[in-house]
Amino acid sequence: MQIETLIWLIPLPPILAFFTIVLGTNRNNRLSHIIAIGSMVVSWGLAMVVFFNAVTTEGLGHHPFHSSIAWIPTGDTALRIGVLIDPLGALALFFVAWTCLAIFLYSVGYNNYGKPRDPEDRAGLPPRAGGIEPMYARFFAFISLFAFGMLTLVISDNLLLLFVGWEIMGLCSYLLIGFWYGKPSARDAMIKAFMTTRVGDVFMLLGLVYLYSATGTLSYREILYNEHVLGMLTNTPSVIPALSTAGLIGLLLFIGTVGKSAQWPLHVWLPDAMEGPTPVSAMIHAATMVSAGVYLILRFFPLITAGWHEGGPLTPTMLVISFIGAFTALFAATIALAQNDIKRVLAYSTISQLGFMVAAVGIGAYVAAAFHLITHAFFKALLFLGSGSVIHGVEHGVQHTNEHIDAQDMFNMGGLRKKMPVTFVTFLIGGFALSGFPLITAGFWSKDEILADAFAHGHLAVFITLALAAFLTAFYTMRQITLTFLGEPRTKAAEHAHESVWTMTLPLIVLSFFAIAAGWVGIPEGFPAIGGIIPNWFHDFISGTLLEHPQAVAFNPVPLIVSIGVALGGLLLGWLVYRRVPAGGEDPVKKLLGPIYSVLRNKYYFDELYSAVIVRPAYWFAETFVYRWIDRGVIDGFLHWVGRTSLRIGDFLRNSIDLPIVNGGADFIGEGVKKSGKTARVIQTGRVQEYLIIGMVFVGIVLSYILVLRP
């Protein structure tokens, strides 16, 4: 079988699993999760075959695996639908397949056959019939649909098909964030996520339309691999004088990334998305869906950077992207310092790390951004699944002791390293990878490459901002590890916590391996003692996606020292500050920061700001202007006028035409027929002899006319 055929088949098993569960097996929990996991195993196997063929194929960047067919007729031509695997697509396929498979398996143990984590979650949901939990099968149906959308996005060969996968994931995000829709907070969160990401998606759709109108195609190969098309887009002015057509299209597509990857100022939806089950947080809001936004700008990197040459000044579009990314990285890291919910800390960490990637794209560090995208997917999925394991264990303690505490509050934990050793070790690996622990973890190599690229090309503002964000990342990560696992238990529930089942711990072990080993493929050449031994395979492979291969950054000790210093300094400071927090104690940083802590705790009041500036005015506008004036005043008034006028016309037609003419004419004809009948009925005697005489007289008259009177 040709490799292109296998690529077409990769998204097929999850979508078949979705329909099978929804239409057939939804009342059988075990069979539903077997079908979902089995479908993901098949997709994973196909993806691994494609990946290993890709990495062993010479010149994949210039001759990618590609196949397409006619899709939508457009007159003399047609939009084509197809699949494409180049170096970027192969690497994205690798981490998506692994993380999705790990999360599918983890979900079996976490959901415990559909039993809600909190009794409040069950309020307002469909009743169990015969002991069967309908939400369990529904969960696996939804994540199967999501896997289909993400895999479709990765293997697509054109922007329109990518957008289809993009929107399927948006739908699944809405469904899964509000999975326990009996909770008002879950319903609010899913609406917030849907509406916020729609803002970015609308601008992305405008960019898609603009790109098609300018080029007549949406195919990657016909746009991104074509110097003539890129040159035309670069040299054609747009409706905004400061931007070329390529720059404006790139900016519109980037706004889609801002929404999907939760970058400032559309970041507010992601922390509230933690209302969904923890596997949802790991799959959609850490490893895959939010990564799709960064994947988009990496895929369209040649368009975004059109007109820019390595080492030269950044284009206006790149300046905007680098500013948004760097600002988001530091902004979200500061908020994470004051969050107590173990999942919410990771949510802001995700926003911050995505900011690193976006900033890297903005300064032209394509390889570094792609490298951090892949390493982050593994260690952040590991951390989210680890947090779910922690919550699972603490909730067991809550049920055992009947202690009324928030099982997601880190200040209600402590000492879990002894109760949950596997979770502790794997979470520690993920936390160190997130912090950039030197030499060992994947996060160190990818984050260091971003800092090195920013420093080497003179983007000092980005370098300093990201270095500060990296220091804060290490600090709040060690804060999280110390409060959760170290010290002594601060509640009875923590004392009675227990390790999770194997279906939850096995994915943690697998992901922890990648959180370490994924960084080894990108060790920069010239790195002391290591760079000459292990070749920088990642740089050589991923560079093949671009027309011009970017040069590897020469080794410089300054960013290396900064990277090691902020990682170790942040980890050490986090341990020193939080190692002795007593039961019921306050956050030590609260006293240190004073009123600033409240600002961070309340997320700079962005939710309140948006509510005051956008949400409440929108409600007022809808209630006052649209409903009262437009709907009731204009539309209803017009409809009422039409109704009254129609009644008057109807009355006129009835009284002047219907009754006197139509009905009167019909009555006149009817009465005439009745009178004629009454008159003629007297000749109907019923005697055959009389009818025979009349017939003979008539015949005689006719014969007389024929024989005598007619000439």
N, C-alpha and C positions, 0 to 999 in steps of 0.2 A: 504493500500500500504506500502511495506517495505521501511524503511528509505534509504536503499542503492539505491532503484529505484529512489527515489526523488533526490538523489545526482547526478545520471546519467542525470537527466532532467534539472538540474540547468543551464548549459551553452546553452541549446537548444534554448530557446526563442530568445536570441539576434542574433544567427546565422540565424534563420529563418527570423527575422526582416531584417537582412542585405540583404538576397536574395530577399525578398519580395519588399523591397524598390528599389534595383538595377534593378530588372527585371519587376516590376509591377507598383509601385506607385511613381516613381521618378518625375513625372510631377504634383504631387499633394502634395504641401508642408504640408498642415495641416494633411492630412492622413499619410504622412511619419513620422512626429514627433509623432503622436498618436500611430502608430505601434511601433516605437522605444521605447517610454516611456512605452507603455503597455507591451512590451516584458520584459523590465527591471523590471517593477512592478511584473510580474510573477516570474522572477528569484529571485527578492528580497524576495518574499513571500516564495518560496521554500527554499531559503537560511536561512530565519529566522526559519522555521520549523526544518530544520536540525540543526541549531545552538542551539535552545532550547532543542532539544532532546540530543544533545551532552553534554551540560552543566548539564543536569539532569541524565546522565548515569554514574553509578559508574564504576570506573576502565577503563575509555575510553582510557587512554594512553596505557594500556596493551591489550585491546580488542577494537580497533577502528572500526568504521563503514568501511567495506571494501567489495568490489566486483570487480571481474576481469573476463575477457574472453580472449581466444587466439587471438592474433593480427597478428604477423609476423612469419611465419614458419622459423625455423633455423635448418633444418635437422630433427633430432629425437625429438627436443623440439620446443618451440615457445616462442617468446616474447609476454607477456601478456599486455593488456591494461585494466586499471581499475581505480576505484575511491577509495579514502581513506580520511576519516575525523578523525583526532586525535585532541588533544587539540590545537596544533598550526594551523592546517588546519581550525578548527572551528572558531578560533579568526580571522584568515585572511579572511575567508569567510564573517564574520560579517562586518568588516570595508570595504571590497571591495564592498559588496552589498549596504551598506548605502551610501558610497561616490559616487558610480556610479549612483545610483538613484537620488541623489541630483544634480549631474552634468547634468544628462539628462534633468531634469526639468528646471534647470537654463539656459540651452542652448536655450530653446524656447524664453525666454525674451532677452537673450544676442544677439542672431543672428537676432532677429527681422524679422523673415521670410526670412533670407538669405541676408539681405542688408549689404554690407560690412561696416566695421567701418570707413574705409578711402576710398575715391574715387580711390586712387591709387591701392587699393587691387583688383579693378574690371578690371584693365588693362590686356589685353591678355587672358581673360577668355571667356568661351562659351557665346554667346549672349543670352539674355532673349528672349524666344519665347512666345508670348501672355502674357507678363507680369510675366511669371513664372521664378523664380530664380533657375536654376538647381543645384547650389552649396549647397542650403539649404538641400535638400533631400540627397545629397551626404554626407554632414556632418553627418547626423544622421545614414546613412548607415555605415560610417567609425567608428563612436564611438560604434555602435552596434557590429561590427566585433571586435573591441578592447575589449569590455566587454566579448565577447565569449572567446577570447584568455586569458584574465586575469582569468576568472572563471575556464577555463580548467586547467590553471597552478596550481591554488589553490587546486582543487579537485583531481589532478592526483596522482596516486600511484606509479609512476616510473619516472625515470629521462628523458627517451626519450619522453614521453607524455608532461612532463614539458617543455622540449626543444621545442616541437611543439607550445605550447602556448606562449613560450618565443619569438619565431620567428614571430608568428602572431602579437604580440605586437610591435615587431621591424618594421614590415611592416606598421602597423597602425601609428606608430610614424613618419615614413617617409612621409606617405600620409597626416597626419594632421599637421605636422610642416610646410609643404609646401602647406597647403590647399589653400591659396591665391597665387597660383603659378605664377600669373602675376607679382608679385613683385620679382625682382632679389634677394633681401635679403632673402626672404622666400625660394626661390629655393636653394640658397647657404646653408642656414641653414639646410634644409632637407638632402642635400647631405652630409654635415659635420656630422650630427647626424648619418646617416646611415653608413658612412665609419668608424667613430670612434667606434661605438658600434660593428661593425663587427670584430674589432681587438679582443675585449674581447670575442665575441661569438666563434671565431675560437679556442681560447685556451680552452673555455668551452667545445666545441665539442671534442677536444683532450682529455680532462679529462673524458668525457663521454665514449669515445672509450677505454681509458686506464682502466677505471673502469670495463667495460664489459669484456675486455680481461683478467682482473685479477680475476673476480668473476663469469663470465658467466651469470650475471643477472644485471638488472638496477632497480629492485624492492626495494622500501624503506624497506619493511618488511624483505626482505631476506638479506639486507645489514646492515641497521641502527639498526635493532632490533635483530641482530644476533651477539652475543659476539664472536663466533668462527670465523666468517668472518672478523669482525673488528680486532680481534687478529691476524689473518693471514695477513691482509693488514698492520698492524702495525709492524709486525716482518719480513716482506719481504722487503729487500732493493730495492730501485728504481734505475734508471739510474743516478740519482744525489746522490753521496755518503752521503751527509748530510741529506737526506730526505728518509723516508720510503715510501713505495708505497702509503700508506694512506696519508702521508704528501704531496707528489707530486700531487696526484689526488685532494686533497683539495685545493692546491695552484692553480692548473689549473682551477678548478671550481670558485675559488675566483676571478680570473682574469675576468671571465664572469661577476661577480658582479661589479668589478671595471668599466667595460664598461657600464653596464646597470644602475648602481646606480651613475654614474658620479663621481667616486673617482679619486683623483690624481693618475697618470698623464693623465687619460682619461676623465677629467672633462670638457673639453673645449666645448663639444657639448651642454650641458644643458642650459647655459645662452642664446645661440643663438636660442634655441628651443622656446623661447618666441615669435618668429615670428608667431607661430600658434595662433588661437583664444584662448581667455582666458579659456574657458571650457577645451580646450585641455591641457593647462598648468596645470590646477588643476587636471584633471583626469589622464593624462599620466605622467606628469613630477613633480608631488607632492604626490598624494595620492596612486597611484597604480603601474604604470609601474616601476618607479625607486625603489619603495618598493620591487619589485619582486627580485631585486638583493640581498637585505638583507634577504628576505624570503628564497632564495636559500641557503645562508650560515647558516641560522638558521635551515633549514630542514636537512642540512648535517653537523650539529654541531657535532654529534658523530664521523663522519669521520674526520672532520677538527681537532678535539681535541683528536683523537685516540693516546693513549700512555701518555696522560696528566692526572694528578690527581689534584683535587681541592686543591689549596694552594701550589702546587708544581711549579717548574720552567716551563715557557712556552716552547712549542715545537717551532722549527724554523718556521713552517707555522703560528703558532699563533703570533709569534713575528712580522712577516711580516704584518699580518693582523692588529695587534694593532698599528703598526707604521703608516701604510697607513691611517687607520681610524682617529687616533689622529691628524696626520699632516694635513689631509684634513679638519678636523673640524676647526682648527685654520686658516689654509691657506685661506679657502673660506670665513670665517668670516671677515678677514682683507679686502678682496676685496669688500665685501658688504658695508663696511664703506664709500666707495667713489663712489657708483653708485647712479644715480639720477632717473633712470627709475624704477617705482614702481614694475614692474614685475621682472626686473633684480635683484633687491635687494632680492626678494623672491626666485629667482632661486639660487643665491649663498647661501642663507639661507638653502635651501633644500640640497645642496651639503654638507654644514657644518653639518646639523643634521643627514644626512645619515652617515657622518663620525663618529658621536657619536655612532651610532648603530654598525658600523663596528668595531670600537675600543672596544666596549663592547664584541662583539663576540671574538675578538682577545685575550682578557684577561679572557675569560671563563665565562663572565657574561651573560649567556643565557637568564635568566628571564628578566633582565634589558633591554637587547637589544630588546626582543620581546615586552616588555611593551612600550618602546619608539617608536617602529615601529607603534604600533596601535594608540597611542595618537597623534603622529606626523601626521599620515594620516588624522586624523580629523581636527586638527587645521591648518595644512598647506593647505588642500583643502579649508577650510574656508577663509584663507588669500588670496589665489589666486582668489577665487570667489569674495571676497570682493574687491580686486584690480580691477577686471573686472567691478564690479558695480561702483567703483570710476571713471574708465575710461569712462564708459557709460555715467555717469552724466556729466563729464567735456566735453565730446564730444558734448553733447546737448548744453552746454554753448558755445562751439566753433561755432556750427552751428547757434546759436542765435545771436552771436556778430560778426561773420566772423573774429574772431581774429586768426591770424596765429601762433599757438603755438603747442608744442608737448603735447598732452593730457595725456601722460604717465610720463611726467617729474614732479616729486614731487615739484620742485621749482616753478611750474606754478599752484600750488594748494593752499591749506590753507583755513581754515575756513569752511571746508565741514561738520563739525559736526552739524551745523545748517541746512544746505541744505539737508543732507542725514543722518538723525538720526539713522535709523535702520542699515544702512551700518556702521556707526561710532561705534555703541555699539557692533555689532558683530565683526567688525574688531579689536576693542579694546580687546575683549575677546580672539580672536585668537592671537593677538600680545602679550598679557600677558601670554598666554599658551606657546607660542614660547620662551618667555623670562624666563619662569619658575617662574612666580609670586607666592610667597609662599602660600601654604595651599589651595588656591582656585582653581588653574588651573591644568589640567591634565599634562601639560608639566613639572610642578614642581616635581610631584611625580616620573615620569619616568626618568627625567634627574637627579634628586637627587639620584635615585637608582643606576644609572651608576657611578656617582661620589663616592657614598658610597662603591660600590663593588671594584672600583679601589683603594680606600684608604685602605679598610679592608684587601686586599690581597697584599699590598705593592707595587702596580704599581704606584709609585709616579710620574714618568715622564708622564704617561698617565693622571693621576689625575690633575696635574698642567696644562698640555696642554689643557685639556677639560674645566677646570675651567676658563682659560683665554678666550677660545672660547665662553663659556657661558656668560662671562662679555661683550664681544664684541657683542654677539647676542642681549643681552638686550639693549645695547647702540644703535645699528643700528635699532632695532625695534622701540625704542622710537623716534629715529630720523625720521623714516618713519611715525609714528603716528602723531608726532608734525608737520612735514612739510605738511602733507596731510590734517589733520582734525582740528588742533588747530590754534590759532591766527586768523588773518583776511585774506580774500582772497587776493592773490597776483596778480591775473589777472582778467579781466572781465569775462572770461569763467568760472572761479571758482565761481564768484558771481552769475552766472545764471545756475549753476548746479542744478540738481533735483534728488530726490530719484528714484530708479529703480522700475520696475514693480514687482508685487507680485511673479511671477514665478522666479525672481532672489532673492528676499529678504527672501522668505520662506525657501529655502535651506540654506541660511546663518543662520537663526534662529535655524534650526534643527542641523546643524553642530556645532554651538556655544554651544548648550547643551552638545554635546559629548566632545567638547574641555574643558569643565569643569568636567562633570560627569565621563568621561572615566578613570580619575585618581583615583577615589574613590575605585575602586576594587583592587588597588594595594598598599594601604597604609601599610608600613612595620610594623610588630609587634614590639612593644616596643617604637613606636613613642610617644612622650609625649602627654598625654591627649586624643589621637585619636587612637593610635595603638592598644590599648586594647579593644576599643569599636567596631571598624570595622575590621573584620578578613581580612587577606591578601589573599582573594580568588584567585586573579590572580596567585600568586606564587604557590599555591597549585594545581591549575588547569593546568597551562602550564608546570609544572614540570613533569606531567605525560607523556609528549612526550618522555622523556629521559629514558634510562635504569636505570640510577642512579639519584635519585632526588637530585638536588643541594640544599645545605643548605642555608636558608635565612640569609642574612647578619645581624649581631647583630647591634643594634642601636649604633651609635657613634655621639656625638655632633659636631665633627670637620667638616666632610663633610657637615652636615646640615647647620652649620654656614657659611661655604664657599658658599654653594648653595644659601642660602638666601642673603648673602652679595653681591655676583656677580650679582644676579638678580636685587635686589633693587638698588644697586650702579650703575649698567649700565643704568637702567631706569631713575634714578634721573639725572645722568650726561647727558644722551641724551636729557632730557627735558631742562636742564639748558643751554646747548650749542645751541639748535635750537629753543628755544621758541620765539625769537625775530628776525628771519630772515626777512628782508624787501623785498619788491617786487624788483626783479632784483638783489638781493644781492647774494654774493658768499657763497659758503659752508664755514662755520666758521672753519671746520677742515682743510681746504686747507691751510690757513695761518699757522696753528699750525704745520702741518706735512711737509710743504714745498715740496721739490722734491719727498719725499716719497709718497705724495698724488697722484702725476702723475703716479707713479709706480702702486699704488693700483687701480687708475682709469683705467689704461690700463691692469689690470689683470696680473701684473707681466710680461707682454709682452709674455705670453705663446703662444698666437695665432701667434705673429710675429716670435717667436722662432720655433714653429712647421712649420710655412710656410717656414722659411729659411732652416731648417735642414731636413725636411721631404717632404713638399709639392712641393716646387720649385725643389729640386733635383729629386723628382719622375717625375715631368713634364719634366725636362731636360733629365733624363734617358730614359723616354718614347719617347721623340721627337728625341733625338740624337742617342742613342744606339739602342733602340727597333725599332723605325720607320725607321731611315735612314740606320742603319747598318744591323739590323736583318730583318726587314720587306722588305725594298726596296733593300738592298744589297744582303742578303742571300735568303730570301724566294722568293721575286720577281725575283731575278736573277736566282734562280733555276727553278722557274716556266717558266720564259722566255726561258731558255735553253731547258727545256722539250718541250715548244711550238715550238721552232725553229727546234729541233731534230724531233719532230713529223711531222712538215711540210716537212722536207727533206725525212723522211721515206715515208710519204704519196706521195710525188712527185715520189720517186723511185717505189713504188708499182703501182702508176697510169701509169707511163710511161713503166715499164718493165713487169708488170703482168696484170693490169686491161685493158689497151688499146690493147696490142697485143694478149693476151691470152683470157681473159674473154670476152672483147668486140669483139675481132677478131673471136674467136670461135663462139660466138653467131651470129655474122654477117655472117660467113661462112655457118652455118647451115641454117640461114634464106635465104641466097641467093640460097643455094642448093635446098631448098624446093620450092622457087619461080621458078627456072629453071625446076625442075621436073614437076611443075604444068604447065608451059608453054608447055613443051614437051607432056605431057599427055592430055592436053586439046583438041588436034586435033581429038582425037577419040571420043570426046563428040559432036555428030552431032545433038542430040535432036530428031532423028527419031526413033520411037518405033519399026518399022519393022527391022531396022538394029540391034537394041539392042536384038530383038527376035531371029534373025538369029545367032548373035554371041552367045547368050545363048544356042541355039540348037546345034551349033557346039561344044561348050564347053561340053554340056551334052553328045554329041555323043563321044567325045574323052574320057571322063571319063568312059562311058559304054563300049567302045572298050577295054580300059585297064582292066576293071573288067572282061569282058566276054571272051576276046580273048587273050590278052597278058599275063594276070596273070596266072601262072601255077596252 
